[in-house]
Amino acid sequence: MSTKIMFDCELCGRPYQMGPHVYEGHQLAHYQLWLCHPCYSMNWDGFAPHYEAALERHLASKGIPKPRRNALGWYPR
């Protein structure tokens, strides 16, 4: 039995497992951001408004400019 390797989602804080043989995290390289599978899959059409503050804090901490909002008025994934 191997030890689970767990990380916290950088958007919602939910823990997710990464390796061996389980890869539940998703990297958004353009945001330098790692997301759990639910945050990645449920925000396919842009980040829901309740995630804006967390995303903006992350972008500011990395020195990444805020992206242009999509047609829904949300930040694109």
Secondary structure, 3 states (H helix, E strand, C coil): CCCCCEEECCCCCCEEEECCCCECEEEEHHHCEEEEHHHHHHCCCCCCHHHHHHHHHHHHHHCCCCCCCCCCCCCCC
